Amino acid sequence: MEIKHNAKQLRDALQQGIYAVINPFVRLLIKIGVTPNVVTTIGLLGNIAAAAVFVVAAIEATRTGIADYSLVTLAGALIICFSLFDMLDGQVARLGGMASTFGAMYDSVLDRYCEMFTLGGIAAYLAGCGDITGAILTFLALVGSLMVSYVRARAEGLDIECKIGFMQRPERVVVTSVAALACGITGLCLPPPSNFDPNIILDVAMGIIAVFANMTAFARINHCRKELIKK
């Protein structure tokens, strides 16, 4: 219990640190009239662009038999950059007094689209490189990611607060973006005749998300079961 409490404190502290950095930019967006929904939409478009880069990398790998790690690096950078918009939209809504029920729903729906596009792009890239195991792990990561959010939505529909679990969206975004960036940079830095396949970095990351996201989904199901028994 103490470990969970400490983890929550650390996460809250990191979140407040990020807010301290982005708040000046948030105030600028508010000043020029940018709405939270526009910020959310930009984040989605950026993640679609990252997925498209992965697909291009997959096509190149299929055509040439060689992975283009410059494209993987670019995709990772795009995910990191545009995933920040996931925090920006909420801050724009709060600091700008523009929070709304539709905005919350819109943000949640587009978050799911972002994950489907980025993980779908990674699965396509790994499959294009002939890494079927990695593609399957990415598919399982996508299933777990969607189910974590779905169980929470169903729980809230039953008036149950359900935010437990380790592999929530911020953690998944960090693991995905850092792994993609690390994979790309490693591939660029390694000399051509190397025994190490940088795509293993993505495989491990997708495996971590696949395991812990699905564990989180089932933990939330069990939490809901206990809460419903109390009622």
C-alpha positions as CSV (number, residue, x, y, z in Angstrom):
1,M,0.0,0.0,0.0
2,E,2.9,2.3,0.9
3,I,4.6,1.6,-2.5
4,K,1.4,2.5,-4.3
5,H,1.2,5.8,-2.3
6,N,4.8,6.7,-3.0
7,A,4.3,5.9,-6.7
8,K,1.3,8.2,-6.8
9,Q,3.2,10.9,-5.1
10,L,6.1,10.6,-7.6
11,R,3.7,10.7,-10.5
12,D,1.9,13.7,-9.1
13,A,5.2,15.5,-8.5
14,L,6.3,14.8,-12.1
15,Q,3.0,16.0,-13.4
16,Q,3.2,19.3,-11.5
17,G,6.8,19.7,-12.8
18,I,5.6,19.3,-16.4
19,Y,2.8,21.7,-15.8
20,A,5.3,24.3,-14.5
21,V,7.2,24.0,-17.7
22,I,4.2,24.1,-20.1
23,N,2.0,26.6,-18.4
24,P,3.6,29.7,-20.1
25,F,2.9,28.1,-23.5
26,V,-0.6,27.2,-22.3
27,R,-1.3,30.8,-21.4
28,L,0.0,31.9,-24.8
29,L,-2.4,29.5,-26.5
30,I,-5.3,30.8,-24.5
31,K,-4.3,34.4,-25.3
32,I,-4.4,33.8,-29.1
33,G,-7.7,32.1,-28.8
34,V,-6.8,28.4,-29.2
35,T,-9.5,26.1,-27.7
36,P,-8.8,22.8,-25.9
37,N,-10.5,20.8,-28.7
38,V,-8.2,22.4,-31.3
39,V,-5.2,21.3,-29.2
40,T,-6.6,17.8,-28.9
41,T,-7.1,17.6,-32.7
42,I,-3.6,18.8,-33.3
43,G,-2.3,16.0,-31.0
44,L,-4.3,13.4,-33.0
45,L,-2.9,14.7,-36.3
46,G,0.6,14.5,-35.0
47,N,0.1,10.9,-33.9
48,I,-1.3,10.0,-37.3
49,A,1.8,11.6,-38.8
50,A,4.0,9.4,-36.6
51,A,2.0,6.3,-37.6
52,A,2.4,7.3,-41.3
53,V,6.2,7.5,-40.8
54,F,6.2,4.0,-39.3
55,V,4.2,2.7,-42.3
56,V,6.6,4.3,-44.7
57,A,9.5,2.6,-42.8
58,A,7.6,-0.7,-43.1
59,I,7.2,-0.3,-46.8
60,E,10.9,0.6,-47.2
61,A,12.0,-2.4,-45.0
62,T,9.8,-4.7,-47.1
63,R,11.2,-3.3,-50.4
64,T,14.9,-3.2,-49.4
65,G,15.1,-5.7,-46.6
66,I,16.8,-2.9,-44.5
67,A,15.2,-0.9,-41.7
68,D,15.5,2.9,-42.1
69,Y,16.2,3.9,-38.5
70,S,16.1,7.6,-39.4
71,L,12.4,7.2,-40.0
72,V,11.9,5.3,-36.7
73,T,13.7,8.1,-34.9
74,L,11.5,10.7,-36.6
75,A,8.4,8.7,-35.6
76,G,9.5,8.5,-32.0
77,A,10.2,12.2,-31.9
78,L,6.7,12.9,-33.3
79,I,5.1,10.8,-30.7
80,I,6.9,12.5,-27.9
81,C,6.2,16.0,-29.3
82,F,2.5,15.5,-30.0
83,S,1.7,13.5,-27.0
84,L,2.5,16.6,-25.0
85,F,-0.7,18.0,-26.5
86,D,-2.5,15.4,-24.3
87,M,-1.5,17.4,-21.3
88,L,-1.8,20.8,-23.0
89,D,-5.5,20.4,-23.8
90,G,-6.4,19.8,-20.2
91,Q,-4.4,22.7,-19.0
92,V,-5.9,25.0,-21.7
93,A,-9.3,24.0,-20.5
94,R,-8.6,24.5,-16.8
95,L,-6.6,27.7,-17.0
96,G,-8.8,29.2,-19.7
97,G,-12.0,28.3,-18.0
98,M,-13.1,26.3,-21.1
99,A,-13.7,22.9,-19.5
100,S,-16.8,21.1,-20.8
101,T,-18.4,17.7,-20.7
102,F,-18.1,17.4,-24.5
103,G,-14.4,18.4,-24.3
104,A,-13.7,15.7,-21.8
105,M,-15.4,13.1,-24.0
106,Y,-13.7,14.4,-27.2
107,D,-10.3,14.2,-25.5
108,S,-10.9,10.7,-24.3
109,V,-12.1,9.4,-27.7
110,L,-9.1,11.0,-29.6
111,D,-6.7,9.5,-27.0
112,R,-7.9,6.1,-28.1
113,Y,-7.5,7.0,-31.8
114,C,-3.9,8.2,-31.0
115,E,-3.0,4.9,-29.4
116,M,-4.6,2.9,-32.2
117,F,-2.7,4.8,-34.9
118,T,0.7,4.8,-33.1
119,L,0.6,1.1,-32.1
120,G,-0.9,0.1,-35.4
121,G,2.0,1.9,-37.1
122,I,4.6,0.2,-34.9
123,A,2.9,-3.2,-35.6
124,A,3.1,-2.5,-39.4
125,Y,6.8,-1.5,-39.1
126,L,7.8,-4.6,-37.2
127,A,5.9,-6.8,-39.5
128,G,7.6,-5.1,-42.5
129,C,10.9,-5.9,-40.9
130,G,9.9,-9.6,-40.6
131,D,9.5,-9.3,-36.8
132,I,6.2,-11.2,-36.5
133,T,6.7,-11.7,-32.7
134,G,7.1,-8.0,-32.2
135,A,4.0,-7.3,-34.3
136,I,2.0,-9.7,-32.2
137,L,3.2,-8.2,-29.0
138,T,2.2,-4.8,-30.3
139,F,-1.2,-6.1,-31.1
140,L,-1.6,-7.4,-27.6
141,A,-0.3,-4.0,-26.3
142,L,-3.0,-2.3,-28.3
143,V,-5.7,-4.7,-26.9
144,G,-4.6,-4.0,-23.3
145,S,-4.4,-0.3,-23.9
146,L,-8.0,-0.1,-25.2
147,M,-9.3,-2.4,-22.4
148,V,-7.7,-0.3,-19.7
149,S,-9.7,2.7,-20.9
150,Y,-12.8,0.7,-21.7
151,V,-13.1,-0.8,-18.2
152,R,-12.6,2.6,-16.6
153,A,-15.4,4.0,-18.8
154,R,-17.8,1.2,-18.0
155,A,-17.0,1.6,-14.3
156,E,-17.7,5.3,-14.3
157,G,-21.0,4.5,-16.1
158,L,-21.8,2.4,-13.0
159,D,-20.7,5.3,-10.7
160,I,-17.4,3.5,-9.7
161,E,-14.1,5.4,-9.6
162,C,-11.6,3.2,-11.3
163,K,-8.1,4.8,-11.8
164,I,-6.1,1.9,-10.3
165,G,-3.3,0.2,-12.2
166,F,0.3,0.8,-13.3
167,M,0.1,0.9,-17.1
168,Q,-2.2,3.9,-17.6
169,R,-2.0,6.2,-20.7
170,P,0.9,8.4,-19.5
171,E,3.0,5.4,-18.8
172,R,2.1,3.8,-22.1
173,V,3.0,6.9,-24.0
174,V,6.3,7.3,-22.3
175,V,7.3,3.6,-22.9
176,T,6.2,3.8,-26.6
177,S,7.8,7.1,-27.5
178,V,11.1,6.4,-25.6
179,A,11.4,2.9,-27.1
180,A,10.8,4.2,-30.6
181,L,13.3,7.0,-30.2
182,A,15.9,4.6,-28.6
183,C,15.4,2.0,-31.3
184,G,15.9,4.6,-34.0
185,I,19.0,6.2,-32.4
186,T,20.5,2.9,-31.7
187,G,20.0,1.8,-35.3
188,L,21.7,5.0,-36.5
189,C,24.6,4.7,-34.1
190,L,25.4,1.0,-34.6
191,P,27.9,0.2,-37.4
192,P,26.3,-1.7,-40.3
193,P,27.7,-5.2,-39.5
194,S,26.1,-5.5,-36.1
195,N,24.8,-8.6,-34.3
196,F,22.3,-6.5,-32.3
197,D,18.9,-5.8,-33.8
198,P,17.6,-2.4,-32.5
199,N,14.0,-3.5,-33.1
200,I,14.4,-5.7,-30.0
201,I,14.1,-2.4,-28.0
202,L,10.6,-2.0,-29.5
203,D,9.8,-5.7,-28.9
204,V,10.6,-5.4,-25.2
205,A,8.7,-2.2,-24.8
206,M,5.6,-3.6,-26.5
207,G,5.9,-6.7,-24.4
208,I,6.0,-4.6,-21.2
209,I,2.9,-2.7,-22.3
210,A,1.1,-5.9,-23.4
211,V,1.7,-7.6,-20.0
212,F,1.1,-4.6,-17.7
213,A,-1.8,-3.0,-19.6
214,N,-3.7,-6.3,-19.6
215,M,-2.9,-6.8,-16.0
216,T,-4.2,-3.3,-15.2
217,A,-7.4,-4.0,-17.2
218,F,-8.1,-7.2,-15.1
219,A,-7.1,-5.5,-11.9
220,R,-9.7,-2.8,-12.7
221,I,-12.3,-5.5,-13.4
222,N,-11.6,-7.1,-10.1
223,H,-11.8,-3.7,-8.4
224,C,-15.2,-3.1,-9.9
225,R,-16.4,-6.5,-8.8
226,K,-15.5,-5.7,-5.2
227,E,-17.1,-2.3,-5.4
228,L,-20.3,-3.8,-6.8
229,I,-20.4,-6.4,-4.1
230,K,-20.3,-3.6,-1.5
231,K,-23.3,-2.0,-3.1
